[in-house]
Amino acid sequence: MIESVSLPVTGMKCGGCESNVTNKLKAIDGVIGIKASSKDNEINIEFDNETTSLEMIKDVIVEAGFTLVE
């Protein structure tokens, strides 16, 4: 089933940060679409929750050096 989430993050300062996290998220099987915005401090992700999990996505964001705002 396809799921869409918006995750507030801190630490993205520029387009390079957006590209970095986008490329890391694209490597996850099941991720369909990503829009990372340093201006809005947000990452919008569309993914197949039968292939990947939100937890895996969150782990990749943190491993990329960004902080999720809960």
N, C-alpha and C positions, 0 to 999 in steps of 0.2 A: 504494500500500500504506500502510495506517495504521501509524504509529509513535508510541510513547509514550516520553518521556524526562523525567528529573528532573535539573534543573540547579541546582547549589548556587551561590548568589549572595551578595554582600555589598552593603550600601548601602541596602537596604530597611529603613526605620525605622518605617513606619506604614501604615495602610490607604490613605492617599493615594498612597504609593509603589506599593502593590499595584495600585491602580486605574490609575495612570499606565502601568505596564508592561503590564498586562492590556489596556488600550485600544489601545496601540501594537501588541501582538501580534495582537489581533483583526483589525487592518487588513490583515494578511498573508493573501493567498489561500491556502487549504489548511490554515490553522490551525483545528482543530475544537474543542478545549477547552483551557482554561488555568486553573490554580489557583496563584496567587502567595501565598506566606506569608512575611510579614516575621518572624514568630515563629520559623519553621523555617529562614529564610534559604534558601528553595528555590522554584523555579518548576517546576511539572509541566505539560507540554505534550503534547497529542495533535495530530498533524498528518499530512497526506497527503504522503508524501515524493515523490510523482510531481508534485505541484503546487508545493511549496516545499522548501527544504533546511534542515538543522539549522544550517548556517553563516549563512543569512539570519536565522534566528530569533536566533542568538547575537549577530549584528551589531545587531539592533534592541534587544536587551536592553542592550548596551553603549552604544548611542546614547541610550538612555533615562537613562543615568547610573549604571548599576549595573555591578558587577564580577563576572565569572564566575570561580568558584573551580575551577581545574583539578585 
